[in-house]
Amino acid sequence: MATKYDIINFELGNKITGAGFPVYKGKGARLQRALIQYFLDKNTGAGYTEYQVPHLVNEASGFGTGQLPDKEGQMYHVQNDGLYLIPTAEVPLTNMFRDQLLNVGDLPICLTGYTPCFRREAGSYGAHVRGLNRLHQFDKVEIVRLEEPKNSMAALDKMVEHVKEILKELELPYRVLRLCGGDLGFTASLTYDFEIYSAAQKRWLEISSISTFNGFQAERLQLRYKDKEGKKQPVHTLNGSALALPRVVAGLLENFQTKDGIRIPKALVPYTGFDLIN
């Protein structure tokens, strides 16, 4: 579908860099830009402060949010400088508060940011990872929250409802799964996965994960706050995708086919400037 409408060129990306680095063209590039702006507007409208952050982080930042040493093999490492390309904006956004002592009145802190994300995805191969399903470079808008422990579960529910609202506006069919303990990541305490159905692959694909880490990341980050009694307490950290672009684009291409072309959801038209890809 992307090739038919000449909006994504996988072969050109392979020529320039390698597999997993597509080139977006024309209305495909404009759709990417529109989705980023739409997601950021939805997030800032919900009270998240927008940041532009570095796309490279040091080892301390990777350790603070738990990517290192757990996912070292999946991260691109600039060895001469000891820096890592970020796998998600969560890493620099959360690390802005590393080694800080906050006051209880500072919480909650709600952040959002757009970044490209880089993941080696070591061992990925085969038909199920072709196209937009699994890329080495992709765009994503992230939301991050720092909360008092007593408020973190309510904040998690609020984040889940926020992503639901976005997907409803995009008119995409989705489901929400609460992950069991064995499927949780190294750092997470509780995770909700959002999935959309791929008619082409005949299976559900993850489109967002919303997680609370309780105090795990805060301990590694040495991130604390003073409670009303003046005692130092670990902050609870939460984050989620709102949203990752490749599978959103794939969902739009698959679910909005018409005889005239790919229809653009009404909520996106003010951002794209067109209502049809043909």
C-alpha positions in Angstrom: 0.0 0.0 0.0 2.8 2.4 0.9 4.6 1.6 -2.3 1.4 1.8 -4.4 0.8 5.4 -3.3 4.6 6.3 -3.4 4.6 7.6 0.2 7.3 5.3 1.8 10.4 4.0 0.1 11.9 1.0 1.9 14.5 0.2 -0.9 15.8 3.8 -0.9 16.3 3.6 2.9 18.1 0.3 2.5 20.4 1.9 -0.1 21.2 4.9 2.1 21.6 3.1 5.4 20.2 -0.5 5.6 17.1 -2.4 6.4 14.8 -0.8 8.9 15.4 2.8 7.9 12.6 3.8 5.5 12.4 7.1 3.6 9.0 8.9 3.7 8.0 10.9 0.7 5.3 13.5 -0.3 2.1 12.9 1.5 3.8 10.2 3.5 6.3 12.7 5.0 3.5 15.2 5.6 1.5 12.5 7.4 4.4 11.8 9.7 4.8 15.5 10.5 1.0 15.9 11.0 0.9 12.9 13.4 3.8 14.3 15.5 2.1 17.7 15.8 -1.3 16.2 16.5 0.1 14.0 19.3 2.1 16.9 20.8 -1.0 19.1 20.8 -3.1 16.4 22.4 -0.5 15.9 25.1 0.1 19.6 25.9 -3.7 20.1 25.9 -3.9 17.4 28.6 -1.3 19.3 30.8 2.0 17.9 29.6 4.8 20.3 29.1 6.7 19.9 25.8 10.4 19.5 25.7 13.0 19.0 23.0 15.7 16.7 24.3 19.0 15.3 23.1 18.9 12.1 21.0 22.2 10.9 22.5 22.6 10.1 26.2 25.4 9.0 28.4 25.8 5.7 30.3 24.5 7.2 33.6 21.2 8.2 31.8 20.8 4.7 30.3 21.4 3.1 33.7 19.0 5.5 35.5 15.9 4.5 33.5 16.9 0.8 33.2 18.0 0.5 29.6 21.5 -0.3 30.8 22.7 -2.9 31.3 19.4 -4.8 30.5 19.0 -3.7 26.8 22.6 -2.8 26.0 22.6 -5.1 22.9 19.6 -3.3 21.5 21.0 0.2 21.7 23.3 1.9 19.2 26.5 2.8 21.0 28.9 5.6 19.9 31.9 4.0 21.4 34.5 6.8 20.9 32.2 9.2 23.0 30.6 6.7 25.3 27.2 7.8 24.2 24.0 5.9 23.2 21.3 6.8 20.7 18.1 6.9 22.6 15.5 4.0 22.2 12.8 6.3 23.5 12.3 9.9 24.7 11.6 8.4 28.1 15.4 8.2 28.8 16.3 11.9 28.4 13.0 13.2 29.7 13.2 11.3 33.0 16.9 11.8 33.4 16.4 15.6 33.4 15.5 15.0 37.1 18.4 12.6 38.0 20.0 13.4 41.3 17.3 15.9 42.3 15.4 16.5 45.5 12.0 17.9 44.7 9.4 19.4 47.0 6.1 17.7 47.3 4.5 20.9 45.9 6.5 20.3 42.7 4.5 17.1 41.9 3.1 16.0 39.7 5.5 16.8 36.8 4.1 16.0 33.4 6.3 16.0 30.3 6.0 15.2 26.7 8.5 15.2 23.8 9.0 14.1 20.2 12.2 12.3 19.2 13.3 9.8 16.7 14.0 6.5 18.4 16.8 4.0 17.5 16.7 0.3 18.3 19.0 -2.4 16.9 16.4 -5.0 17.7 19.0 -7.7 17.7 17.8 -11.0 16.2 14.8 -9.5 14.4 14.3 -11.1 11.0 11.6 -12.7 8.9 8.3 -11.8 7.3 6.7 -10.7 10.5 9.1 -7.8 11.0 9.0 -6.4 7.4 7.6 -3.0 6.5 6.5 -0.7 9.3 6.2 -3.4 11.9 9.7 -3.2 13.3 12.1 -0.5 12.4 15.6 0.5 13.6 14.7 4.2 13.4 11.2 5.5 14.0 9.4 8.6 15.3 7.6 8.6 18.6 5.9 11.1 21.0 6.3 10.1 24.7 4.5 11.2 27.9 6.3 11.0 31.3 4.9 11.7 34.7 6.6 12.1 38.1 4.2 11.4 40.9 3.7 11.0 44.7 3.4 7.3 45.3 -0.2 7.7 46.6 -1.2 9.2 43.3 0.7 7.0 40.8 -2.1 4.5 40.2 -4.6 7.2 39.5 -2.1 8.8 37.2 -1.6 5.5 35.3 -5.4 5.3 34.8 -5.4 8.8 33.5 -2.6 8.1 31.0 -4.5 5.0 29.7 -7.7 7.1 29.2 -5.7 9.8 27.4 -4.3 7.3 24.9 -7.8 5.8 24.4 -9.1 9.3 23.5 -6.4 9.8 20.9 -7.1 6.4 19.3 -10.8 7.1 19.3 -10.2 10.4 17.5 -8.0 8.6 15.0 -10.9 6.1 14.5 -8.6 3.2 14.9 -9.9 -0.2 16.3 -7.9 -1.1 19.4 -7.8 -3.2 22.5 -6.1 -2.7 25.9 -4.2 -5.5 27.7 -3.0 -5.6 31.2 0.3 -7.5 31.1 0.9 -10.4 33.5 4.0 -10.4 35.7 5.9 -12.7 33.4 5.5 -10.3 30.4 6.5 -7.1 32.3 9.7 -5.4 31.3 12.8 -5.2 33.6 11.8 -1.9 35.1 8.0 -1.9 35.1 5.7 -2.6 38.0 2.5 -2.5 35.9 2.0 -2.1 32.2 -1.0 -1.7 29.9 -0.4 -2.4 26.2 -2.6 -0.9 23.4 -2.9 -3.0 20.3 -4.5 -2.5 16.9 -5.4 -5.3 14.6 -3.4 -5.8 11.4 -5.6 -7.3 8.7 -2.6 -7.9 6.5 -0.7 -9.9 9.2 -3.9 -11.2 10.8 -2.7 -10.5 14.3 -2.8 -7.7 16.9 0.2 -5.4 17.0 1.3 -3.3 20.0 1.0 0.4 19.4 1.6 1.8 22.8 2.7 0.7 26.3 1.7 2.7 29.4 3.7 1.7 32.5 4.3 2.7 36.1 7.7 1.9 37.6 6.9 2.8 41.1 10.1 3.7 42.8 12.4 1.5 40.8 13.7 4.1 38.4 13.8 6.8 41.1 16.2 4.7 43.2 18.5 4.3 40.2 18.2 8.0 39.4 18.5 9.1 43.0 15.3 11.1 42.4 13.4 12.0 45.6 11.0 14.5 47.1 10.5 16.0 50.5 7.1 15.1 51.9 5.1 17.4 54.2 7.0 16.2 57.2 10.3 17.0 55.5 11.2 13.3 54.9 12.9 12.2 51.7 10.8 9.8 49.7 11.3 8.2 46.3 9.3 9.6 43.4 7.1 7.2 41.3 7.8 7.5 37.6 5.4 6.6 34.7 5.7 6.8 31.0 3.9 5.8 27.8 3.8 6.2 24.0 1.4 8.8 22.8 2.1 7.6 20.3 4.7 5.6 18.1 4.2 6.5 14.5 5.0 3.5 12.3 2.2 1.2 13.4 -0.2 4.2 13.6 0.6 4.8 9.9 0.2 1.1 9.1 -3.1 1.1 10.9 -4.3 4.1 8.9 -3.2 2.5 5.6 -5.0 -0.7 6.4 -8.2 0.6 8.0 -8.9 3.6 5.8 -8.7 2.2 2.3 -11.4 3.4 -0.1 -11.8 3.0 -3.9 -10.4 6.6 -4.3 -7.4 6.1 -2.0 -6.5 6.3 1.7 -8.9 8.4 3.8 -7.4 10.7 6.5 -9.3 10.7 9.8 -11.2 14.0 10.4 -9.1 14.8 13.5 -5.9 14.8 11.3 -7.1 16.8 8.3 -6.3 20.2 9.9 -2.7 18.9 10.3 -2.2 17.2 7.0 -3.9 19.8 4.8 -5.4 16.9 2.8 -8.1 14.3 3.4 -7.0 11.6 0.9 -3.8 9.9 -0.2 -4.2 8.9 -3.8 
